[in-house]
Amino acid sequence: MTSRQAPIGTPFTAASTVEDVLRGVDLAGRQVVVTGGHSRLGREITRGLAAAGADVVVAARDPARATAVVGGLPRVAVEQLDLVDPVSVDGFAERRTASGRPLHALVNCAAVLASGQLQRDARGHEVQFATTHLGHFQLTRALLPALTAAGGARVVTVTSGAARLGGIRWDDLDFSTGYDPLAAYAQSKRANVLFTVELDRRCADRGIRALAAHPGVVIGPGPFPPGRLADYRAQGLVDADGVTVVDPAAGKKTVPQGAATPVFGAVSPLLEGVGGVYLKDCDVAVVDDRDVPLTADSIPSDASSAMLDPDDARRLWELSEQLLR
């Protein structure tokens, strides 16, 4: 069993695509669930896995919208799932378990990026944390029987390099004061990685390995809203003409490049026996605890010791259980 946060040495690079990762991989008979599998990144994950032979269920809050995007893909079905509705999450998991089919991979891809105004779910939780972490936490736990039945399964949670920046606000998860949408986003992405660490610790002996996957920064093509365009230019993500900058080595990727790392995590045989780690550029990421500044030319996204802290991972798991009671 491996959970060492260090590159394993793969033939892939930051520029590798889903096609590269899946070349020679036969997924016939594999059952996969992808939350948000109709989004730009999610659709490419869904498309690639289905093209390699997997049967993919796209779990979406709006099934009609999802069907319009992925309905024509072979071996792809759409089912309703609202991650901020506990009844919806339990209903999806119950239907999936009742089918009797094992689940070989769960890709937790769905997310929400809140605006400058604080948004909460029906339970009062900040919506990014509620969707990106808490809903996936509930879903994954409910699907553990189906994952165990596979006799070897993976849970891949799509995170972000922002996990380096986002501590958990243990005493104020829901931002009763001091709300900052970027801090809330970073907290939710830190939670993704901590969840992965503890899930793997608890479930590796059941044949379930957990991995967190950073896709890179994937935006565009435009047009972009004027306000967002200015931000993207300042971040070096869009050039003076409004064209998306693609520079995989700097973390700025196309959709096929961004989807490659989550797909790698979900099915690559190179990760056999590996879990509890954070992936980047189709490999296990290095740990870099330096205070690397975010600039237009540099987007820090390596792993850090803080985002992998096992004590924080256990604490978050226990707190998440309490929040779902």
C-alpha positions as CSV (number, residue, x, y, z in Angstrom):
1,M,0.0,0.0,0.0
2,T,1.4,3.3,-1.1
3,S,0.5,6.8,0.2
4,R,3.8,8.6,-0.3
5,Q,3.4,12.1,-1.7
6,A,6.2,11.9,-4.3
7,P,6.2,11.5,-8.1
8,I,6.1,7.9,-9.2
9,G,7.6,8.8,-12.7
10,T,5.0,8.5,-15.4
11,P,5.4,8.9,-19.2
12,F,3.0,11.8,-19.1
13,T,3.6,15.6,-18.9
14,A,1.7,18.7,-18.1
15,A,0.6,18.8,-21.8
16,S,-0.8,15.3,-21.8
17,T,-4.4,14.9,-22.7
18,V,-7.2,12.4,-21.9
19,E,-6.4,10.6,-25.1
20,D,-2.7,10.2,-24.0
21,V,-3.7,8.9,-20.6
22,L,-6.2,6.4,-22.0
23,R,-4.1,5.1,-24.9
24,G,-4.1,1.3,-24.6
25,V,-6.5,1.2,-21.6
26,D,-9.6,-0.9,-21.9
27,L,-12.4,0.0,-19.5
28,A,-15.0,-2.4,-20.8
29,G,-17.2,-3.5,-18.0
30,R,-16.1,-0.7,-15.6
31,Q,-18.8,1.2,-13.9
32,V,-18.1,4.9,-13.2
33,V,-20.0,7.8,-11.7
34,V,-19.0,11.4,-12.5
35,T,-20.6,14.2,-10.6
36,G,-21.0,17.3,-12.8
37,G,-20.0,15.1,-15.7
38,H,-21.5,17.5,-18.2
39,S,-19.5,20.6,-17.3
40,R,-16.6,21.5,-19.6
41,L,-14.1,19.5,-17.6
42,G,-16.6,16.9,-16.5
43,R,-17.8,16.3,-20.1
44,E,-14.3,15.6,-21.2
45,I,-13.8,13.2,-18.3
46,T,-17.1,11.5,-19.2
47,R,-16.3,11.4,-22.9
48,G,-12.9,9.9,-22.4
49,L,-14.0,7.2,-20.0
50,A,-16.9,6.2,-22.1
51,A,-14.8,6.1,-25.3
52,A,-12.5,3.7,-23.5
53,G,-15.4,1.4,-22.8
54,A,-16.7,2.4,-19.4
55,D,-20.3,2.7,-18.5
56,V,-20.6,6.2,-17.1
57,V,-23.4,7.7,-15.0
58,V,-23.4,11.5,-15.1
59,A,-24.8,12.8,-11.8
60,A,-26.3,16.3,-12.4
61,R,-28.6,18.7,-10.6
62,D,-30.4,19.5,-13.8
63,P,-30.7,16.2,-15.8
64,A,-32.3,17.9,-18.8
65,R,-29.4,20.3,-19.1
66,A,-26.9,17.5,-18.7
67,T,-28.6,15.3,-21.3
68,A,-28.4,18.1,-23.8
69,V,-24.6,18.0,-23.4
70,V,-23.8,14.3,-23.0
71,G,-26.9,12.5,-24.1
72,G,-25.5,11.5,-27.4
73,L,-22.4,9.9,-26.0
74,P,-22.3,6.0,-26.0
75,R,-22.5,4.2,-22.7
76,V,-23.5,7.4,-20.9
77,A,-26.6,7.8,-18.7
78,V,-27.7,10.8,-16.7
79,E,-29.3,10.8,-13.3
80,Q,-30.5,13.5,-10.9
81,L,-28.3,14.5,-8.0
82,D,-28.2,17.8,-6.1
83,L,-25.2,17.8,-3.8
84,V,-26.6,20.4,-1.5
85,D,-29.8,18.4,-0.9
86,P,-29.2,15.5,1.6
87,V,-32.3,13.7,0.4
88,S,-31.2,13.9,-3.2
89,V,-27.8,12.5,-2.3
90,D,-29.2,9.6,-0.3
91,G,-31.7,8.9,-3.1
92,F,-29.0,8.7,-5.7
93,A,-26.9,6.4,-3.6
94,E,-29.8,4.2,-2.8
95,R,-30.7,3.8,-6.4
96,R,-27.1,3.1,-7.4
97,T,-26.6,0.5,-4.6
98,A,-30.0,-1.2,-5.3
99,S,-28.9,-1.7,-8.9
100,G,-26.5,-4.4,-7.6
101,R,-23.7,-3.2,-9.9
102,P,-20.3,-2.6,-8.4
103,L,-18.8,0.8,-8.8
104,H,-15.2,0.9,-10.0
105,A,-14.6,4.6,-9.9
106,L,-16.3,7.7,-8.5
107,V,-15.1,11.0,-9.9
108,N,-16.2,13.9,-7.6
109,C,-16.0,16.7,-10.2
110,A,-19.0,19.0,-9.5
111,A,-18.2,22.3,-7.9
112,V,-19.6,25.8,-7.7
113,L,-17.7,29.1,-7.8
114,A,-19.6,31.6,-5.7
115,S,-19.8,35.3,-6.6
116,G,-18.9,38.2,-4.3
117,Q,-22.1,37.7,-2.3
118,L,-22.3,35.1,0.4
119,Q,-24.6,32.2,-0.6
120,R,-25.8,29.4,1.7
121,D,-27.6,26.1,1.1
122,A,-30.9,25.2,2.8
123,R,-29.0,24.0,5.9
124,G,-27.2,27.3,6.2
125,H,-23.8,26.2,5.0
126,E,-21.6,28.3,2.7
127,V,-22.4,27.0,-0.7
128,Q,-18.9,26.3,-2.0
129,F,-18.1,24.1,1.0
130,A,-21.5,22.5,1.0
131,T,-21.3,21.5,-2.7
132,T,-17.6,20.8,-3.2
133,H,-16.9,19.0,0.0
134,L,-19.9,18.2,2.2
135,G,-22.1,16.9,-0.6
136,H,-19.3,14.7,-2.0
137,F,-18.5,13.5,1.5
138,Q,-22.1,12.3,2.0
139,L,-22.2,10.8,-1.5
140,T,-18.9,8.9,-1.2
141,R,-19.8,7.4,2.2
142,A,-23.2,6.3,0.9
143,L,-21.6,4.6,-2.1
144,L,-19.0,2.7,-0.1
145,P,-20.8,-0.6,-0.4
146,A,-20.9,-0.3,-4.2
147,L,-17.2,0.7,-4.3
148,T,-16.3,-2.2,-2.0
149,A,-18.1,-4.6,-4.2
150,A,-15.9,-3.7,-7.1
151,G,-12.9,-5.5,-5.5
152,G,-10.7,-2.5,-6.3
153,A,-12.1,0.9,-6.8
154,R,-11.0,4.5,-6.8
155,V,-12.5,7.8,-5.6
156,V,-11.0,10.8,-7.4
157,T,-11.9,14.2,-6.1
158,V,-11.1,17.2,-8.3
159,T,-9.4,19.8,-6.3
160,S,-7.3,22.8,-7.1
161,G,-3.8,24.3,-6.4
162,A,-5.8,26.8,-4.3
163,A,-5.8,24.1,-1.6
164,R,-2.3,25.4,-0.8
165,L,-3.8,28.7,0.2
166,G,-7.0,27.6,2.0
167,G,-6.9,26.7,5.6
168,I,-10.1,25.3,7.3
169,R,-11.9,27.9,9.4
170,W,-12.6,25.4,12.1
171,D,-14.6,27.8,14.2
172,D,-16.5,29.5,11.4
173,L,-16.7,27.2,8.4
174,D,-19.7,29.1,7.0
175,F,-18.3,32.6,7.2
176,S,-20.6,34.2,9.7
177,T,-18.1,37.0,9.6
178,G,-15.3,38.0,7.2
179,Y,-16.7,36.4,4.0
180,D,-14.3,36.3,1.1
181,P,-15.3,34.2,-1.9
182,L,-11.8,33.3,-2.8
183,A,-11.0,32.2,0.8
184,A,-14.2,30.1,0.7
185,Y,-13.2,28.6,-2.6
186,A,-9.7,27.8,-1.2
187,Q,-11.2,26.3,2.0
188,S,-13.4,24.0,-0.1
189,K,-10.5,22.8,-2.2
190,R,-8.3,22.2,0.9
191,A,-11.2,20.1,2.3
192,N,-11.1,18.0,-0.9
193,V,-7.5,17.0,-0.3
194,L,-8.0,16.4,3.5
195,F,-11.0,14.3,2.7
196,T,-8.9,12.2,0.3
197,V,-6.2,11.6,2.9
198,E,-8.7,10.3,5.5
199,L,-10.8,8.4,3.1
200,D,-7.8,6.5,1.9
201,R,-6.7,5.8,5.5
202,R,-10.1,4.4,6.4
203,C,-10.9,2.5,3.2
204,A,-7.6,1.2,1.6
205,D,-8.0,-2.1,3.3
206,R,-11.4,-2.5,1.6
207,G,-9.8,-2.1,-1.8
208,I,-10.9,1.6,-2.2
209,R,-8.1,4.1,-2.9
210,A,-8.7,7.8,-2.8
211,L,-6.8,10.5,-4.8
212,A,-7.2,14.2,-5.2
213,A,-6.5,15.6,-8.7
214,H,-5.5,19.2,-9.6
215,P,-6.5,19.7,-13.3
216,G,-4.6,23.0,-13.8
217,V,-6.3,26.3,-14.6
218,V,-8.8,25.7,-17.4
219,I,-10.7,28.7,-18.7
220,G,-12.1,29.9,-22.0
221,P,-12.5,30.1,-24.8
222,G,-14.4,33.4,-24.3
223,P,-16.1,35.7,-24.7
224,F,-15.7,36.7,-21.1
225,P,-17.7,39.2,-19.0
226,P,-15.8,42.5,-18.9
227,G,-15.1,42.3,-15.2
228,R,-13.9,38.8,-15.4
229,L,-11.8,39.5,-18.5
230,A,-9.9,42.2,-16.6
231,D,-9.1,39.7,-13.8
232,Y,-8.0,37.1,-16.3
233,R,-5.7,39.5,-18.0
234,A,-4.1,40.5,-14.6
235,Q,-3.6,36.8,-13.8
236,G,-1.9,36.2,-17.2
237,L,-4.7,33.8,-18.3
238,V,-5.9,35.9,-21.2
239,D,-3.8,38.0,-23.5
240,A,-4.4,41.6,-24.7
241,D,-6.7,40.4,-27.4
242,G,-8.9,38.4,-25.1
243,V,-7.5,35.0,-26.2
244,T,-7.0,32.3,-23.6
245,V,-3.3,31.7,-22.8
246,V,-2.4,28.0,-23.0
247,D,0.9,27.2,-21.2
248,P,0.7,23.7,-19.6
249,A,4.1,23.9,-17.9
250,A,2.8,27.0,-16.1
251,G,-0.5,25.3,-15.2
252,K,-2.6,27.0,-17.9
253,K,-4.4,24.2,-19.8
254,T,-6.9,23.3,-22.4
255,V,-10.0,21.2,-21.4
256,P,-8.4,17.9,-22.7
257,Q,-5.2,18.7,-20.8
258,G,-7.1,19.6,-17.6
259,A,-9.2,16.5,-17.7
260,A,-6.2,14.2,-18.1
261,T,-5.1,14.2,-14.5
262,P,-8.6,13.3,-13.0
263,V,-8.9,10.5,-15.6
264,F,-5.3,9.4,-14.8
265,G,-6.3,9.1,-11.2
266,A,-9.5,7.2,-11.9
267,V,-8.2,4.5,-14.1
268,S,-4.5,4.5,-14.9
269,P,-2.8,1.2,-14.0
270,L,0.3,3.1,-13.1
271,L,-1.5,4.1,-9.9
272,E,-2.2,0.6,-8.7
273,G,-1.7,0.5,-5.0
274,V,-1.4,4.2,-4.7
275,G,-3.7,6.4,-2.6
276,G,-4.1,9.2,-0.2
277,V,-2.2,11.6,-2.4
278,Y,-2.6,14.7,-4.5
279,L,-2.1,14.5,-8.2
280,K,-0.8,17.1,-10.6
281,D,0.2,16.8,-14.3
282,C,-0.7,13.1,-14.5
283,D,1.7,12.1,-11.6
284,V,1.8,12.3,-7.9
285,A,2.8,15.9,-7.1
286,V,6.0,16.9,-5.2
287,V,5.7,18.5,-1.8
288,D,6.9,22.2,-1.7
289,D,6.4,24.1,1.5
290,R,8.0,27.3,0.3
291,D,5.9,30.4,0.3
292,V,5.6,30.7,-3.4
293,P,3.8,33.9,-4.6
294,L,1.0,33.9,-7.1
295,T,1.9,35.9,-10.1
296,A,0.8,36.2,-13.7
297,D,3.7,33.9,-14.7
298,S,3.5,31.5,-11.8
299,I,0.5,29.6,-10.4
300,P,1.7,27.6,-7.3
301,S,0.0,24.2,-7.3
302,D,2.4,21.7,-5.8
303,A,1.4,19.8,-2.7
304,S,2.1,21.2,0.7
305,S,2.4,19.4,4.1
306,A,-0.5,21.4,5.5
307,M,-3.0,20.3,2.9
308,L,-2.0,16.6,3.6
309,D,-2.0,16.9,7.4
310,P,-3.4,13.6,8.7
311,D,-4.6,15.2,12.0
312,D,-6.5,17.9,10.1
313,A,-7.9,15.1,7.8
314,R,-9.3,13.2,10.7
315,R,-10.7,16.3,12.3
316,L,-12.4,17.4,9.1
317,W,-13.9,13.9,8.7
318,E,-15.4,13.9,12.2
319,L,-16.7,17.4,11.8
320,S,-18.3,16.6,8.5
321,E,-20.1,13.6,10.1
322,Q,-21.5,16.0,12.7
323,L,-22.6,18.5,10.1
324,L,-24.6,15.7,8.3
325,R,-26.5,14.6,11.4
